[in-house]
Amino acid sequence: MERALFVTPLYAGLLALWFLVLSWRVIQRRGKGTYLGDGGDQGLLRVIRGHANFAEYVPLALLMMGFLEVSRFSIYVLHALGIVLLVARLLHGYALSFTEHSSFGRFWGASLTFIVLAIEAVLCIYQGIQGQWIWCCAR
């Protein structure tokens, strides 16, 4: 019996909205005359990195979340991971794109993102090994 995804799309949608905000911040800063690179503007570099850092980490986290959801992992664990990831990316993105020196948001945003990625990685490995074992021994 097939099962639709409900948890992953929720967090993917919420995170996509935040990604649009971060994208808009880059567009706004670039509108001041620097159309490629950062032109030595530290403020522009911060918003570029806030945007790029999101794009570097979030897709993998959502992909693993989707794998876990498809394998019928606990929706409570998935929601916990989704909430922590959302908070982490909000903290990190806000720190880089909306402040000048917020080390709190950068530290906790990055730390929580790494924790989510590590937990998802371990759970995906567990699911993969468990699935292989069941498939192999059921034959």
N, C-alpha and C positions, 0 to 999 in steps of 0.2 A: 504494500500500500504506500503510495507516494504521500509525502507530507510537504506542505508549503512552508517556506521560510517566513517567519514573523519577526523574530528578534533582530537578526542581522540587518534586514532592510530598515528597521526603525533607527538603529544607530548609524547606518550608512546615510540615511536621509538627514539626520540631525548634524552629523559631521560634515556632510556636503554643504549644508547651509553655512556652517562656520568656515569652510574652505572658500566659499564665495565671498564672505566678509574679508578674509585674509587676502584673497585675490584683488578685491576692490581697493584694499589699502595699498597694494603694489601699484595698481593702475593710477591711483590718486597721486602717489609720490612720483611716479614716472611722468605724469602730466606736467611736472614742473621743469621738464627739459632733458631728463636723462632717459633715453629710450632703449639703451642696451647696457647691460652691466649695472654697476652702482655709481660710476663716475666719481668715486672717492667720497660719496655722501654716506656717512655712517648711519644716518636715519634710514635712508633707502636700503642700505645693506641689511639693517635689522628687519625691515618688513619683508624683504626678499627672502631672508633666511627663515623667518617665521612661516612664510608661505611654503617654501621648499621643504623645510623640515616636516611639516604636516604631510606633504606629498610623498616624502620618503618613508614614513612610518605607518601611516594610517591604512594604506591599501593592504599591506601584509597582515596587519592586525584584523582587518575586516575579512580578509580571505580565510584566515585561520578560524575566525568566529563562524563563518559560513560553513566551513568543513565540519566543525563541531556540531553546529545546528543540524546539518544534513544527517550526521551520524546519530542524531537524537540524544545529544548530550543535554543535561539538565538546563531548562530555560532559566532557572534561578541563577545558576552559575553564569550563564551567558549574559543575563541582564546585569549581574554584578560586574562582569568584565566590560560590558558596554558602557555602563555608567562611569566606571573608573576611567576608561579610555576617553570618554567625552569630557570629563572633568580635567583630565590630564592635558588634553589638547587645547581646551579653553584656557587653562592656566598658562601653558607654554606659548600659545599664539598671542594671548593678551600681553604677556610679558615682553615678547619680541616686537610685536606690531603696534602696541599702543602705549608703551612706556619707554623710558630711556635707560633705566638700570635695574629692572626688577629681577633680582636673582632668585627671590622666593618662587615666582611663577616658573621661571626657567628650570630651577632645580627640581621642584615637585612635579612639574609637567613632564620633564624628561624621565624622572625616576618612576613615576606611575606608569608612563608609557612602556618603559622597559619591563616593569613588573607584569603588566598585562601581556606583553609579547612573550615573556619567559613562561608564564602560566599557560598561555595558549599553545606555545611550542611543546611543552611537556604533555599537555592534554592531547594534542594532535599526534604526538609520537605514541602515547599510550593507546589512543584509538586505532592508530595504524597497526601497531603490534597486536592488539587484541583482535582486530578484524582479520589480520593475516592468520593468526592462530585458529580462530573459529573457522575461517574458510578452508584452511589446510586440513584441519582435523575432522571437519564435517564431511569430507569426501570419502 
